[in-house]
Amino acid sequence: MNDNDYRDGWTPEVRAHLLDNIESLRREMTSIMNERDRRYTERSSQQDKAVVDALAAAEKAVNAALVAADKAVNKEETNAQVWRNSANEWRQAMNDRETRFLGKDEAARVTKIEKAGATAVGRQEGISSAEAVQIRQRTDRTNQTMVLLFAMSTLVGIVAVILSIVLKT
């Protein structure tokens, strides 16, 4: 042995022991770092998978919402077409009904004719003017009854059309 060998105060045994400890600590640190790298890699892979799964779920939800929206639009278009058809039928029914009833001008002419007829009949049969007035009042009541019946039938028609539309939807 040489004096230079022990100048730092370490014997070969101490030096070997220290080097073994340093090597053991280095291996332990490398093992810990490798384990952390593995965990980080695993965590990153799990996060990537979670992101991919979330995007896939979001895409499915969007597609389902688009399909539902398309169905709703189609149903609404069908309902609107049914309503338009019902409205056209109702319009035609009201036009048909109006052509069967007396118009304003025709009713006025009929009233004039009835007045003239009542007066003529009264004269011919010797009916007093009071009786002619009563006949006139009865005629007026008949006209009022006809107008009331027309209004009621129109109202019933409107209610029927509305009910048919509501019950179809």
C-alpha positions in Angstrom: 0.0 0.0 0.0 1.0 3.4 -0.7 0.7 6.5 1.5 -0.9 8.3 -1.3 -3.7 5.8 -1.4 -4.9 6.8 2.1 -4.3 10.5 1.8 -8.1 11.2 1.7 -8.5 9.1 4.8 -10.6 6.4 3.2 -9.5 2.8 3.2 -10.3 0.6 0.2 -13.0 -1.1 2.3 -14.7 2.2 3.1 -14.3 3.4 -0.4 -15.9 0.1 -1.8 -18.7 0.3 0.8 -19.4 3.9 -0.2 -19.3 3.1 -3.9 -21.7 0.2 -3.3 -24.1 2.4 -1.4 -23.9 5.1 -4.1 -24.6 2.4 -6.8 -27.4 1.0 -4.7 -28.9 4.5 -4.3 -28.5 5.2 -8.0 -30.3 1.9 -8.9 -33.1 2.8 -6.4 -33.4 6.3 -7.8 -33.5 4.9 -11.4 -36.2 2.4 -10.3 -38.3 5.1 -8.7 -37.9 7.3 -11.8 -38.8 4.4 -14.0 -41.9 3.7 -11.9 -43.0 7.3 -12.0 -42.5 7.4 -15.8 -44.6 4.3 -16.1 -47.3 5.8 -13.9 -47.3 9.1 -15.9 -47.5 7.1 -19.1 -50.3 5.0 -17.8 -52.2 8.1 -16.5 -51.7 9.9 -19.8 -53.0 6.9 -21.7 -56.0 6.7 -19.4 -56.7 10.5 -19.9 -56.4 10.1 -23.6 -58.8 7.2 -23.5 -61.2 9.2 -21.3 -61.1 12.1 -23.8 -61.7 9.8 -26.7 -64.6 8.2 -24.9 -66.1 11.6 -23.9 -65.8 12.8 -27.5 -67.5 9.6 -28.8 -70.3 10.0 -26.2 -70.7 13.6 -27.2 -70.9 12.7 -30.9 -73.5 10.0 -30.1 -75.5 12.6 -28.1 -75.3 15.2 -31.0 -76.4 12.6 -33.5 -79.3 11.5 -31.4 -80.4 15.1 -30.9 -80.2 15.7 -34.7 -82.3 12.6 -35.4 -84.8 13.7 -32.8 -84.9 17.2 -34.3 -85.5 15.8 -37.8 -88.3 13.6 -36.5 -89.9 16.6 -34.8 -89.6 18.8 -37.9 -91.1 16.0 -40.0 -94.0 15.5 -37.6 -94.6 19.3 -37.4 -94.6 19.5 -41.2 -97.1 16.7 -41.4 -99.3 18.3 -38.8 -99.2 21.6 -40.6 -100.2 19.9 -43.9 -103.1 18.2 -42.1 -104.2 21.6 -40.6 -104.0 23.3 -44.1 -106.1 20.5 -45.6 -108.6 20.8 -42.8 -108.7 24.6 -43.2 -109.3 24.2 -46.9 -112.1 21.7 -46.3 -113.6 24.1 -43.7 -113.4 27.1 -46.1 -115.0 25.1 -48.9 -117.8 23.9 -46.5 -118.5 27.5 -45.5 -118.5 28.7 -49.1 -121.0 25.9 -50.0 -123.2 26.8 -47.0 -123.1 30.5 -47.9 -124.3 29.8 -51.5 -127.4 28.0 -50.1 -128.5 30.8 -47.9 -130.2 34.1 -48.9 -127.9 37.0 -49.5 -128.5 40.4 -47.9 -130.0 41.9 -51.1 -132.2 38.8 -51.7 -133.5 39.0 -48.2 -134.3 42.7 -48.6 -136.2 41.8 -51.9 -138.1 39.0 -50.2 -139.0 41.3 -47.3 -140.3 43.9 -49.8 -142.3 41.2 -51.7 -143.7 39.9 -48.4 -144.8 43.4 -47.3 -146.4 44.0 -50.7 -148.0 40.6 -50.6 -149.3 41.0 -47.1 -150.7 44.4 -48.0 -152.3 43.0 -51.2 -153.6 40.0 -49.4 -154.9 42.2 -46.6 -156.8 44.3 -49.1 -158.1 41.4 -51.0 -159.3 39.5 -48.0 -160.3 42.5 -46.0 -157.6 42.1 -43.4 -157.2 45.1 -41.2 -154.0 47.0 -41.0 -153.4 45.7 -37.5 -153.5 42.1 -38.8 -151.1 43.1 -41.6 -148.7 44.4 -39.0 -149.0 41.2 -37.1 -148.2 39.2 -40.3 -145.3 41.5 -40.9 -144.0 40.9 -37.4 -144.3 37.2 -37.8 -142.3 37.5 -41.1 -139.7 39.5 -39.3 -139.5 36.9 -36.6 -139.1 34.2 -39.2 -136.2 36.1 -40.8 -134.6 36.6 -37.4 -135.0 32.9 -36.7 -133.4 32.0 -40.0 -130.4 34.4 -39.3 -130.1 32.8 -35.8 -130.1 29.3 -37.2 -127.5 30.3 -39.8 -125.2 31.7 -37.1 -125.7 28.6 -34.9 -124.9 26.2 -37.8 -121.8 28.2 -38.7 -120.6 28.1 -35.1 -121.3 24.4 -34.9 -119.3 23.9 -38.1 -116.3 25.9 -36.8 -116.3 24.0 -33.5 -116.4 20.7 -35.4 -113.4 21.7 -37.6 -111.5 22.8 -34.5 -112.2 19.6 -32.7 -111.2 17.5 -35.6 -107.9 19.4 -35.8 -107.2 19.1 -32.1 -108.2 15.4 -32.0 -105.9 14.5 -34.9 -102.8 16.0 -33.2 
